[in-house]
Amino acid sequence: MALQERTRRSLLRLRHQLEQDIKPQDLMDHMISDGVITVDEEEKVRIKPTRKDQAAALIELLLRKDDRSFISFYNALVKETYYDLAKPLYQDLPGVSFNGRKGSFDSSETSVQIMLSEGGVPQRPVVFVSRPELLNQVRMKLDLLQKDAGGWVTVFGMAGSGKSVLAAEAVRDQRLIEECFPNGIHWLSIGQLDKSDLLVKIQSLCFRLEQNLDSQSQQRPPTSLDEAKERLRFLMLRRFPRSLLILDDIWDSSVLKVFDIHCRILLTTRNRSLTDSVSGAKYEVEVESGLDDRKALEILALYTKMNQNALPVEARDIVKECKGSPLVVSLIGALLKDKPNRWDYYLRQLRQKQFKRIRKSSSYDYDALDQAMAASIEVLPDEHRELYKDLTVLQKDVKIPAKILCVLWDLEPEEVEDILQEFVNKSLLFVDNNSRLNLYYLHDLQLDFLVESCIRSCSRWTGSG
């Protein structure tokens, strides 16, 4: 579908200013993430000799695209703080789906897609399999936020468990939007930010919200985190009280406190205890169980464009080695899409725990398993990081009580329990509390990664000796 005529005119009207001011590469990163331009299209823009030529090529590409691409471009301008360029484009956004004062909403599926695009919610991955039980859990918890003046739904789990995809899919629901969040759904990707970058994120969100108000209500961007927090509180509570804010990939409780403004929030994290530091109703959904074999095989079939029954014999062994991790299955699937004759090779890499060789750009923040695992461990305090590495003594499918680690670490039982609880909270360890004693265990992939890291460290130490 081509651009709407008014949208096209808006882009042409601003074309000269856009070509003068924008840095195309920064914008295209967001647009590739949204799935509206391809890597090949990016390359055709990037090879132009000057920044202005690249900008002109990007605008020309946009003019041949559809409304969803225009919305993605607008959001990219906001995220990169091109507020003066984004503002004149807002009034011509295709089919603006909600108004902060009226809460109006068109019930068509297209309007749902437009609302989510306007709010920066990521597009569904090209290869996607549904996880209905988890989806229903998240949506049930979001329903509960209706009765609360403000509240939190925390989706937590280990690296690569599919938290972000699950959160985005949960709000891709017409009934949920109409009944619970008709004022809009707004997505912020957080990660490990410093204060200045966090301020820029909130400035962008405030700008996005204020575009739905009359011009007299629009203000200069907030210049401090305290001012940003108060501005966001006013907008979310007074102007958009029936909206949802999604905070993706939260690591730090001090960051979360900036959003403690009594609005409705869905967050994804590896640390289930983060909301202990904020106020309001709190609900949780744990993404512990991995994909079953059928879902994992479905992903491989979709990536390789094969019938599931026609997959080679190595497919089931690859799924077994992936231990149900959506991240690992997707990384392998993306690799096989480009190299369809390497089933046996990637199976051997998995069996040999060669995680560094299993890497590929994908819809996840990390393009290799070792990066995702290492990021979780690096945020631990130094002394706890070393204790975590000691968990290489564990065996697969064996659960142990805390008293065994009291001996290993030479610590009091209470200290060990506190440390283990920290690991559990950060999705670095799992606990079975169905028996008389709490029993602790690692996911197979976590144990594999720890063992492989230990072997590499020992090899380096031996080599340097």
Buried (B, 14 or more C-beta within 10 A) or exposed (E): EEBBEEBBEBBEEBBEEBBEBBEBEBBBBBBBBBBBBEEEBBEBBBEBEEBBBBBBBBBEBBBEBBBBBBBBBBBBBBBBBBBEBBBEBBEBBBBBBBBBEEBEBBEEEBBBBBBBBBBBBBBBBEBBBEBEEBBEBBBEBBBEBEEBEBBBBBBBBBBBBBBBBBBBBBBBBBEBBEEBBBBBBBBBBBBEBEEEEBBBBBBBBBBBBBBBBEEEBBEEBBEEBEBBBEBBBBBBBEBBBBBBBBBBBBBBBEBBBBBBBBBBBBBBBBBBBBBEEBEBBBBEBBBBEBBEBEBBBBBBBBBBEBEEEEBBEBBBBBBBBBBBBBBBBBBBBBBBBEEEEBBEBBBBBBEEBEBEBBBBEBBBBBBBBBBBBBBBBEBBEEEBEEBBBEBBEBEEEEBBBBEEBBEEBEBEEEBBBEBBBBBBBBBBBBBEEEEEEBBBBBBBBBBBBBBBBEEEEEEEEEEEE
